[in-house]
Amino acid sequence: MTGAISLEALAAYIRDAFRDVHMDARTPDVFFFAGDERQHPFATIVTRDTELDHHSKLDRPGVFRLNLCVGKDSFQKLFPELDPNIDFTALDVLLPHPVHARMFWLSVLNPSHETFYVLRPYLREAYDLQIGRGARG
């Protein structure tokens, strides 16, 4: 892994990169909402394990996971088949989300600057999908 981007820098980029992004950081995790829709985030940064989501072993010092909700086509191009033997603890590797992959969420633990650059179009897609959902209201 080369030059991991910090959680703070990642959050600031997502907050500032698009219009009308609302960041909820009331918990150790960070949720990003687009427009007026505040129930379903388009991106999250998760910093801890939960009873239902412990696959990434986020209890390791300094480990966090960026999650994005993309469209079905993008998700299936990245992950044509969901491998049951995926190592969800791998750092700086684009992965299907360990719990929400079937809803087209992808994830990466501690992305490097290079990996985040690759993820930017998917972040845009996640944002645009959220704006579209809000417009259909």
C-alpha positions in Angstrom: 0.0 0.0 0.0 1.5 3.3 -1.0 0.5 6.5 0.8 -2.8 5.8 2.4 -5.2 8.8 2.4 -6.2 9.8 5.9 -9.8 9.4 7.1 -10.0 13.1 7.6 -8.8 14.0 4.2 -11.1 11.5 2.6 -14.1 12.8 4.5 -13.2 16.4 3.6 -12.9 15.5 -0.1 -16.3 13.8 -0.2 -17.9 16.7 1.7 -16.4 19.3 -0.6 -16.3 17.6 -4.0 -20.0 17.8 -4.8 -22.9 20.3 -4.3 -25.2 20.0 -1.3 -23.4 17.1 0.5 -24.3 16.7 4.2 -21.9 14.9 6.4 -23.1 13.2 9.6 -20.2 12.5 11.9 -22.2 12.2 15.2 -20.8 8.7 15.7 -17.3 7.4 15.1 -18.6 6.5 11.6 -19.2 9.1 8.9 -22.3 9.2 6.6 -22.6 11.3 3.4 -26.0 12.3 2.1 -26.8 14.2 -1.1 -29.4 16.9 -1.5 -32.4 16.8 0.9 -32.5 13.0 1.2 -31.1 12.0 4.6 -32.2 8.4 5.1 -29.8 6.6 2.8 -26.2 7.7 2.4 -24.4 7.5 -0.9 -21.1 6.9 0.9 -19.9 6.0 4.3 -16.6 5.7 6.2 -16.9 3.0 8.8 -14.4 2.9 11.7 -15.6 0.0 13.9 -17.0 -3.5 13.9 -20.6 -4.2 14.7 -22.4 -7.4 15.6 -23.6 -7.7 12.0 -20.5 -6.3 10.2 -17.2 -7.6 11.6 -15.8 -9.0 8.4 -13.2 -6.2 7.8 -11.8 -6.4 11.3 -12.1 -2.7 11.7 -11.0 -3.0 15.4 -7.4 -2.9 14.1 -5.6 0.4 14.9 -6.1 3.0 12.2 -8.2 0.9 9.9 -11.4 2.3 8.3 -13.5 1.3 5.4 -14.9 3.6 2.6 -18.2 2.3 1.2 -20.0 3.5 -1.9 -23.4 2.6 -3.4 -23.0 2.4 -7.2 -25.3 1.2 -9.9 -25.8 -2.4 -10.8 -23.9 -2.2 -14.1 -20.8 -0.7 -12.5 -20.9 -3.1 -9.7 -21.2 -6.1 -12.0 -18.4 -4.9 -14.2 -16.1 -4.7 -11.2 -17.4 -7.9 -9.6 -19.0 -10.3 -12.2 -19.2 -13.0 -9.5 -19.1 -12.7 -5.7 -16.2 -14.9 -4.6 -17.1 -16.6 -1.3 -13.4 -16.6 -0.3 -12.8 -12.8 -0.5 -10.4 -11.5 2.2 -12.4 -8.5 3.5 -9.5 -7.5 5.8 -7.2 -6.6 2.9 -6.1 -3.0 2.8 -6.2 -0.8 -0.3 -8.1 -3.4 -2.4 -11.4 -2.6 -4.1 -13.9 -5.2 -2.8 -17.6 -5.8 -2.8 -19.1 -4.7 0.6 -19.0 -7.6 3.0 -22.6 -7.2 4.0 -24.3 -5.0 1.4 -22.8 -6.2 -1.9 -26.2 -7.4 -3.1 -27.4 -3.8 -2.9 -24.3 -2.8 -5.1 -22.1 -1.3 -2.4 -18.4 -1.5 -2.9 -15.7 -0.9 -0.3 -12.0 -0.4 0.3 -10.1 -0.4 3.5 -7.6 2.4 4.0 -7.4 3.4 0.3 -4.2 4.8 -1.0 -4.2 8.1 -3.0 -3.9 6.0 -6.2 -6.8 3.8 -5.3 -8.9 6.8 -4.3 -8.2 8.3 -7.7 -9.6 5.2 -9.3 -12.6 5.4 -7.1 -13.5 9.0 -7.9 -15.8 8.1 -10.9 -17.6 5.6 -8.7 -18.0 8.3 -6.0 -19.5 10.6 -8.6 -21.8 7.8 -9.7 -22.9 7.1 -6.1 -23.6 10.9 -5.6 -25.5 11.2 -8.9 -27.6 8.1 -8.1 -28.5 9.6 -4.7 -29.4 13.0 -6.3 -31.6 11.1 -8.8 -33.4 9.2 -6.1 -34.1 12.4 -4.3 -35.4 14.0 -7.5 -37.9 11.1 -8.0 -38.9 11.7 -4.3 
